[in-house]
Amino acid sequence: MSFSCTKCTRLSLFLSDIKKQNPDYFCQPVPPFGDQNAQLLIVGLAPGMHGANKTGRPFTGDYAGLLLYQTLFDFKYSNRPQSLGVNDSLELYNARITNAVKCLPPQNKPLPEEIKQCNQYLKDEIDALPSLQVILALGKIAHDAVLAAFNVKKSLYPFKHGSVYSLNHRYTLISSYHCSRYNTQTNRLTADMFKAIFTQIQSITTPSL
Ligand code: URA
């Protein structure tokens, strides 16, 4: 993906503004992270202000990354249980993480046209993963972005926590509530529920540690 994408004017202006207030923050489109040969692609929503937008790595420094990276470690998709920063030597095995929207959106809410504009990057990322089998969508926005990348009708594949759909007879789309602070602190998504999603994923993919 292009690191200099400025196609969404609102997001581009917002990032420039945040960069002025926080000169040491990344404040650019956050690229995907992980194994280029991954069987599993995890799709989040968008970088968080003081997390991925600061560090330049998806879910790194974000509260939502705590459960995600711990679970990836527990299921042997990584060498460390935490993602601290781009120089922490964290490696993902058989997994890759990206976001439906690559730039930090105001109030964590990308506009429909921004999600649409960014969708080509997600589509290109999916096409560039030769071993991809399972896509885990975190939340409805990510779920719908994956459906858009496959150009299929949303109404045929409604988002539900734990929903499993076959796409193009080749990929499996599994969806979960987003592992956001709100969802985990209100127990909408518990660690056990997230674990169950990964158990399901592991029945399809083969971790390689
Ligand atoms: N950080 C990300 O990179 N993505 C999310 O969806 C949430 C936090």
Boltz pocket constraint, residues with backbone or C-beta under 6 A from the ligand:
constraints:
  - pocket:
      binder: B
      contacts: [[A, 44], [A, 45], [A, 46], [A, 47], [A, 48], [A, 51], [A, 52], [A, 57], [A, 58], [A, 59], [A, 60], [A, 62], [A, 64], [A, 65], [A, 98], [A, 99], [A, 138]]
      max_distance: 6.0
